[in-house]
Amino acid sequence: MKWNKAGRPRTKPKVEPELDNKYTKEELKVYKDPVQALAMAVVKQWKDDGCPKQDADGIKPWVEILKTTERE
């Protein structure tokens, strides 16, 4: 025996907002500490780029931000 949903059947299909289709789940996530999230994104992108040596001095402040926020 097949059980159906209770109530009247839908006459219109449920439509997802177009906004959700344009962004990934990670992009729509809300962070408690946006500074830490930004620092994590910068370091992750640097690693994805192959850890270029010429950008090593620019990444150091972001790594320090990550270290200080993880301690708290």
N, CA, C and O of each residue as an XYZ file, in Angstrom:
288
protein
N       0.842     -1.166      0.000
C       0.000      0.000      0.000
C       0.894      1.237      0.000
O       1.826      1.332      0.798
N       0.613      2.173     -0.885
C       1.404      3.385     -0.994
C       0.719      4.502     -0.196
O      -0.473      4.762     -0.361
N       1.496      5.149      0.668
C       0.965      6.245      1.460
C       1.258      7.558      0.755
O       2.387      7.801      0.327
N       0.258      8.393      0.635
C       0.402      9.711      0.032
C       0.521     10.759      1.121
O       0.184     10.518      2.281
N       1.010     11.936      0.724
C       1.099     13.035      1.675
C      -0.290     13.458      2.115
O      -1.241     13.414      1.335
N      -0.398     13.867      3.366
C      -1.678     14.335      3.867
C      -1.999     15.697      3.267
O      -1.088     16.457      2.939
N      -3.242     16.004      3.124
C      -3.655     17.312      2.622
C      -3.959     17.279      1.135
O      -3.903     16.236      0.483
N      -4.279     18.445      0.632
C      -4.619     18.565     -0.786
C      -3.357     18.541     -1.640
O      -2.316     19.042     -1.217
N      -3.438     17.971     -2.825
C      -2.256     17.958     -3.694
C      -1.936     19.362     -4.214
O      -2.828     20.202     -4.338
N      -0.695     19.605     -4.509
C      -0.283     20.904     -5.037
C      -0.806     21.082     -6.458
O      -0.803     20.158     -7.272
N      -1.251     22.294     -6.718
C      -1.668     22.598     -8.083
C      -0.526     23.239     -8.853
O      -0.453     23.123    -10.077
N       0.375     23.923     -8.132
C       1.535     24.546     -8.758
C       2.787     23.855     -8.221
O       2.868     23.577     -7.024
N       3.747     23.577     -9.073
C       4.984     22.969     -8.566
C       5.761     23.955     -7.706
O       5.701     25.166     -7.919
N       6.481     23.428     -6.745
C       7.289     24.264     -5.867
C       8.465     24.820     -6.671
O       9.231     24.061     -7.266
N       8.602     26.131     -6.685
C       9.637     26.774     -7.476
C      10.723     27.273     -6.545
O      10.453     27.998     -5.588
N      11.960     26.875     -6.834
C      13.100     27.351     -6.057
C      13.442     28.765     -6.507
O      13.357     29.072     -7.697
N      13.823     29.619     -5.586
C      14.248     30.955     -6.001
C      15.497     30.871     -6.880
O      16.359     30.018     -6.670
N      15.582     31.754     -7.854
C      16.714     31.729     -8.781
C      18.020     32.077     -8.077
O      19.093     31.684     -8.533
N      17.938     32.811     -6.971
C      19.136     33.217     -6.252
C      19.927     32.009     -5.771
O      21.157     32.016     -5.816
N      19.239     30.982     -5.316
C      19.918     29.796     -4.799
C      20.652     29.032     -5.901
O      21.644     28.357     -5.624
N      20.190     29.125     -7.119
C      20.807     28.389     -8.211
C      22.097     29.039     -8.691
O      22.922     28.373     -9.316
N      22.288     30.320     -8.415
C      23.452     31.034     -8.907
C      24.666     30.871     -8.005
O      25.795     31.068     -8.453
N      24.453     30.515     -6.742
C      25.540     30.451     -5.780
C      25.679     29.045     -5.222
O      24.709     28.289     -5.166
N      26.891     28.702     -4.810
C      27.121     27.395     -4.205
C      26.722     27.440     -2.734
O      26.483     28.509     -2.172
N      26.655     26.283     -2.135
C      26.299     26.186     -0.722
C      27.334     26.902      0.140
O      26.990     27.553      1.128
N      28.604     26.776     -0.243
C      29.679     27.426      0.510
C      29.578     28.954      0.424
O      29.859     29.651      1.399
N      29.179     29.468     -0.734
C      29.053     30.914     -0.902
C      27.883     31.487     -0.115
O      27.920     32.655      0.270
N      26.854     30.701      0.129
C      25.683     31.175      0.862
C      25.805     30.988      2.373
O      24.933     31.426      3.123
N      26.870     30.346      2.819
C      27.040     30.075      4.239
C      27.285     31.370      5.016
O      28.011     32.249      4.552
N      26.684     31.480      6.184
C      26.867     32.640      7.053
C      27.829     32.232      8.164
O      27.615     31.236      8.856
N      28.884     33.012      8.322
C      29.926     32.700      9.289
C      29.756     33.531     10.558
O      29.299     34.673     10.501
N      30.123     32.957     11.698
C      30.081     33.688     12.964
C      31.212     34.699     13.044
O      31.043     35.781     13.606
N      32.365     34.350     12.484
C      33.523     35.242     12.491
C      33.931     35.499     11.038
O      34.680     34.709     10.463
N      33.449     36.592     10.440
C      33.732     36.823      9.023
C      35.204     37.087      8.734
O      35.675     36.774      7.641
N      35.947     37.658      9.687
C      37.371     37.917      9.456
C      38.119     36.600      9.328
O      38.971     36.444      8.454
N      37.799     35.656     10.200
C      38.435     34.345     10.134
C      38.052     33.634      8.831
O      38.891     32.987      8.205
N      36.794     33.755      8.429
C      36.361     33.117      7.190
C      37.078     33.714      5.984
O      37.451     32.989      5.063
N      37.271     35.028      5.986
C      37.997     35.670      4.892
C      39.453     35.225      4.861
O      40.004     34.950      3.795
N      40.071     35.155      6.036
C      41.464     34.703      6.111
C      41.585     33.261      5.623
O      42.538     32.924      4.920
N      40.630     32.412      5.989
C      40.658     31.021      5.532
C      40.518     30.950      4.020
O      41.185     30.144      3.371
N      39.656     31.785      3.456
C      39.457     31.781      2.008
C      40.711     32.250      1.277
O      41.065     31.702      0.233
N      41.381     33.259      1.820
C      42.594     33.769      1.183
C      43.694     32.707      1.203
O      44.353     32.470      0.191
N      43.886     32.077      2.345
C      44.928     31.054      2.457
C      44.590     29.847      1.579
O      45.474     29.271      0.944
N      43.308     29.466      1.543
C      42.894     28.331      0.703
C      43.160     28.642     -0.772
O      43.648     27.782     -1.505
N      42.846     29.850     -1.209
C      43.084     30.211     -2.599
C      44.572     30.223     -2.919
O      44.984     29.815     -4.005
N      45.375     30.689     -1.973
C      46.828     30.699     -2.151
C      47.354     29.276     -2.323
O      48.210     29.016     -3.168
N      46.822     28.348     -1.499
C      47.236     26.948     -1.611
C      46.763     26.339     -2.928
O      47.488     25.563     -3.552
N      45.536     26.691     -3.357
C      45.021     26.180     -4.625
C      45.844     26.688     -5.804
O      45.961     26.010     -6.825
N      46.412     27.878     -5.659
C      47.247     28.449     -6.721
C      48.633     27.822     -6.755
O      49.418     28.115     -7.657
N      48.945     26.975     -5.801
C      50.229     26.286     -5.799
C      51.262     26.927     -4.897
O      52.456     26.690     -5.078
N      50.846     27.732     -3.928
C      51.734     28.394     -2.973
C      52.856     29.171     -3.679
O      54.030     28.870     -3.462
N      52.523     30.158     -4.514
C      53.565     30.896     -5.232
C      54.495     31.639     -4.276
O      54.041     32.277     -3.326
N      55.791     31.552     -4.533
C      56.806     32.157     -3.662
C      56.695     33.677     -3.629
O      56.946     34.289     -2.590
N      56.320     34.300     -4.754
C      56.262     35.759     -4.786
C      55.130     36.312     -3.914
O      55.155     37.494     -3.570
N      54.152     35.501     -3.552
C      53.051     35.937     -2.706
C      53.220     35.532     -1.251
O      52.315     35.746     -0.445
N      54.361     34.952     -0.900
C      54.567     34.457      0.467
C      54.523     35.582      1.491
O      53.984     35.396      2.582
N      55.082     36.753      1.162
C      55.053     37.869      2.111
C      53.635     38.411      2.292
O      53.293     38.888      3.374
N      52.824     38.344      1.270
C      51.449     38.836      1.353
C      50.518     37.917      2.116
O      49.484     38.356      2.620
N      50.872     36.656      2.206
C      49.996     35.685      2.878
C      50.259     35.615      4.377
O      49.412     35.143      5.135
N      51.423     36.080      4.807
C      51.789     35.989      6.228
C      50.794     36.676      7.161
O      50.461     36.097      8.195
N      50.294     37.891      6.851
C      49.302     38.498      7.761
C      48.023     37.676      7.883
O      47.413     37.627      8.951
N      47.619     37.033      6.794
C      46.403     36.218      6.845
C      46.614     34.970      7.690
O      45.703     34.536      8.395
N      47.794     34.400      7.624
C      48.105     33.228      8.448
C      48.120     33.626      9.925
O      47.649     32.874     10.778
N      48.665     34.818     10.226
C      48.676     35.296     11.612
C      47.256     35.519     12.128
O      46.965     35.221     13.286
N      46.375     36.037     11.279
C      44.974     36.228     11.678
C      44.353     34.879     12.011
O      43.637     34.755     13.005
N      44.620     33.871     11.191
C      44.089     32.534     11.467
C      44.609     31.973     12.787
O      43.856     31.372     13.553
N      45.902     32.173     13.048
C      46.475     31.667     14.297
C      45.856     32.338     15.515
O      45.574     31.671     16.510
N      45.640     33.657     15.447
C      45.083     34.366     16.609
C      43.608     34.037     16.812
O      43.155     33.952     17.954
N      42.855     33.853     15.746
C      41.425     33.540     15.912
C      41.207     32.104     16.370
O      40.214     31.817     17.038
N      42.125     31.192     16.021
C      41.981     29.811     16.473
C      42.287     29.677     17.951
O      41.731     28.807     18.620
N      43.154     30.517     18.466
C      43.470     30.466     19.896
C      42.290     30.916     20.752
O      42.098     30.421     21.862
N      41.517     31.838     20.241
C      40.381     32.373     21.017
C      39.257     31.424     20.994
O      38.212     31.691     21.587
